[in-house]
Amino acid sequence: MKLAGKDIQRLRNQSVELETKGKTWFVDGSISASGAGKNWATSFKTIQEAVDAAASHDWIKIAPRDIPITSTDPVSYAETIIIPNTKPFLTLEGVSRGRTQGGLPQIKIGAGSTAVLTIRAPGCLIKNLGFNGGSSTGGGILLDDNGTTKVAFGTTIQDCHFKNCAGATSADTGGAIQIGSDGGAWQLRVERCSFFRCMGGVINKGTGQARPVDIVIEDCLFYTNDTALVDCDIYLMGGDGVDGLVIRNCTFATRTVPAYAGTSRYIKLTGCTDGLISGCTFNCLANVTATELTWGTAGTAAFIPSAVGIAGCYGVSTTRGETGEIGNL
């Protein structure tokens, strides 16, 4: 069959579209100067350069910066990054050697009140990256969604390490992963992430334009070497709370309840509805023969409303034969 000229041109246009949609870009902060970003030999030097060059559906590969052999701390990307609403379905992936601070590319800012990464586009994937808040108060990742000019629904955050992520005063002002004061950011999924010494872990600041819906947090680890630096591991009671919440198979390893502020708790979910906490463990006493902590609307370990169920969750028991199982008490 002989193709007409217009059919040949249409196929050529489709070929170009297939070649350009879903490009891969490369970032290596250890090179001397930025290239075109099309392979490791011509990498961009900064992550924001790659984001600016990328289009919808593109994939950005990020290498860890070179570390001196005698160093005990990663060499970081010292930048703040914004994914604008014109870049939906963008992926930022670190080329990592595991979910540990020294094993994956780390982004760190040492001062200011701007988040390390701000997402304003839907369907983005963030994986295998480290976020270190340093001495800043902007937190780690900000989901900035006003429902019109910027949206952040459908974000997935996988296998990331968060350290020293804080807000200005307490968890309600910022932390590692934070939904902004406008709310929104539906269909957020956070999985297999580590939160070390963060004032707040997963945070909802407010519900100015919409309540966040369909929030899943699973297989995550919250821990610290100093309970006085942690305020709340999961704080979702900003504004009217969230709707449709699952917290599953998470470990809250801070010994006793976080103690940054006077009302610090492992979890605060006041106002949340249609939720379930399942398969989680807490490193605090939860048996009747000791000073038992509670999980309920005014719990001493967590604020859990009756609209959020607890199933198969355990604290520490000091007595043989007691399981330390917890519930909405």
N, C-alpha and C positions, 0 to 999 in steps of 0.2 A: 504494500500500500504506500502510495506516495503522499507525503505530508505537504499541505499547503504552507506557504510562507508564514502566515499568521500562526499556524500550529507549531511550526519550528520555533518561532519567537516565544510562544507561550511556554514551551518546554524549557527553553533557555532561561526564561524568567523564573520558572519553578526550580530549576537547578541552582540558580544563584540564591534563591530564597532558602533552599535546603542547606546550602553551603554556609550561609551567613547566620542562620537561626541556630542558637545553641552553641555559639563559639566558646572556646576555652581560652582564658587569659591567665597569665602567669605573673606572680609577684615574688621578688626576692630582695629583701631589704638590705642584704649584704653586698650587693653590687655597687659599683662606683657611680653609675649614672643610669637613668632610665632608658630603656629601649622602646620597641614597639609593643612589647607585651605578648607576642604571639607564640613564644616558646621560652624555655628556661634560659637559653642563650641571649634572648632579647627581652628579659623580664622588665616589668615596671619595678620601680624602687619602693613605691608606696601603694597601699591598698586602695586609697581613694582614687588614684590615677586609674586603676583597673575598673573601679565602679563607674567612673566617668566615661570610660571607653566602652563599657559593656552595654548590651541591649537586653531586652526581655529574653528570658530563658537561658542566658549565658551562665557559664561556670567559671569561677575565679579560684585558681589554685594558689595557695600561699605557703611559701617555704619558711621554716624558722630561721631567724637571723643567726649568723655564726656566733658561737660562744667561745671565749678564750678558755684554754684547757684548764686554767686554775680558777675559773669563775664558779661561784655558787648560786648565781641568779641568772635567769635568761636575759639575753639582749633583746629588748622589746621594740615593736613598732610604736613609736611615740606619736600617735596621731588620733584624731577623732574622725569618725567615718559616718557619712550619711548616705543611705540608699533612698533616692527620691522616688516619688510616686510614678515616675516614667519608666522604672526598671522592675516590673513585676517578675516573679518566678526567677529571681537571681539567686545563685548559690555562692556562698563564701565557704571554702573548705581549706582547712589547714592540712599540710602534708606532715602528719604527726607520727610520733613513735609511742603513742599511748596517751591516756587521759591523766597526765600529770604535768605540773607546772613546767618542768624542764624538758618535757617530751613533745611539746606542741608549740606552734607559733603563738607568742604572747603579744597582746596589744595593751599598752600601759600609758596612762597620762598621770602625771604627778601632782597636778593642781587644777583649779578651776571647778566649774559646776556643770560641765557638759558631759553627757553620756559618751562612753567610748564608741558605741555604735548606735545610731538612730535609724530605725526602719520605718519608712513611710510608703511602702509598696506591698501588695499582697503576694502570698505564695512563696515567700523567701525561705531558703534553707541555710542555716548557720551551723557548721559542724567542725569538730576537731580544732577549736581555737581556744586560746587562753585570754581571759579578760582580767586585768589587774587594775583596780581603782586607784592604787597608790594613796596619795593624800588628797585626791579630788573628792567632790561631793556629788558628782553627776551620775554615778552608778555605772553599771556595765552595759547592758543592752536596753534601749528605750523603744517600746512599740508606740509610735506616735500616730494616732488615728483620730481624726475629727469627723470621719464619715463622708467627707466630700473631697477636699483638696489633697488629703493624705489618708491612706488606709493601710492597716498592717494585719489584716485578717489572714488566716492560713499560714502563720509563721511556724516553722519547726526548728527547734534548737536541740542539737544532738552532740553528745560526747565532748562537751566543752568543760573547761575548768575556770572557775571564778574565784578570785581572791581579793580581799580588801575592798570590796564594792560597798559603797556607803552613800547615804543621803546626808542632808545637812544636820539633822538632829536625831532621827530615829527611823525605823523601817518604813513608816508611812511616807517619808520624804525621799526614799530611794534605796536601791539595792542592786543586786546582780542582774536580774531580769525584771523589768518594770513596765507595766501598762500605764500610760500617761493619764493625767487627770481627766481627759475627755472620755476615757474608757474605750469601748469598742474592742478592736483587736480580737475578734471572734476566732474560734478554732485554733487556739494556741496549743502547741504540743511541746513539752519539755521532757527530754528523756536521756537517761544515762549521763547526767551532768553532775559535777562535783562543785560544792560550794564551801570554800574554806575561809573562815574568818570574815564573813560578809555580814555587815550590819543587818541587811535584809537579803533574803534569797530570791523568792518569786513574789513580786509585789503588784498590787493593784492600787494606784493612787486615787482613782476617782471614777465617776460614771457620768461626767458632764454631758456627753451626747448619747451614750448608750451603755447598758450593762454588758460587760464581757460575758460571752456565752460559749460553752463547749471548751473548757479548759482542762487539759490533761497533763498531769505531772507524774512521771513514773520512773522507777529504778534510779532515783537520784540519791546522793549522799550529802548531808549537811553536817559539818563538823568544824571544830576550832581547837586551838591550843589555849584559848583564853575566853571563857564565857562572858567576860565583861565587854567584849568587842562585838557580841552578837545580840541583836534586839529581837528579831523574829524571823524564823526560817521561811515560813510561808505566810504572807500578810495579804489577804484578799478581801478585807473588810472596808476598803476605801469606797466612799460614796454609798451605793446600795448593794455592794458586794457583787458576786458573780453568780451565774446561773448555769447549771449543768457542769458540775465539777467532779473530777476523778483524781484522787491522790493515791497512787498504787505502788506498793513494794519500795517505799522510800525508807532510808535510815536516818534518824536524827541522833547523831552520835555525841552531841555536846553533853558532857557530864552534868546532870541536873539542868534545870530550866535556864535558858539564856538570861543574862543579868545586866544588859546594857542600861535599860531604863526601869522605872519602878513597876511597869506593867508588862515586862518582857514575857514572851511565851514562845513555845516551839511553833505554834500555828495560831492565827487569828482569822476566823471566818465569819464573824458576826455579819448578818445580812445575806449570807450566801444561801442558795436554795438548790434543791434537786442535786445533791452531791453524795459522794461516797468516799470514805477513806478505808482502804483495805490493804492488808498484808504489810503494814508499816511497823517499825520498831523504834522505841524511844529509850535513851540511856538515862532513865530515872526510875525511882521506886514506884511501883504500881501494884503493891500487894497489901492485903488488909492487915497484916501483922506489923507493918512498918508505917511510917508517915506517908500515907497513900496520897499521891497527887491525883488530880481529877481532870477529865476532859468533858466540858459541857459549856453552857452559855456563859458561865462565870468561872470556868475551870482554872485550877492553879497551874496546869501544864499547858492547856490550850483552850481557846474560845471556840467551841464547836456548837453551832445552833442545832436544834432538833431536826431541821430540814436536811442536815448532812449526817448520814449514817456512818457508823464505825463497825467494821467487821474484820475479825482475824488480826487485830493489832495488839502489840504487847509492849510492856515496859519491863523493868528489871524486878525480879523477885529475889528476896533473900532467904526464903523459907522453902525447904524441899517439899515438893508436892504441890506447890502453888505456881500457877502459870504466869501471873502478872498480866492477864488479859485486861484490856481497857474497853470502855464503852462510853456512851453519852451520859455522864452522871453529873 
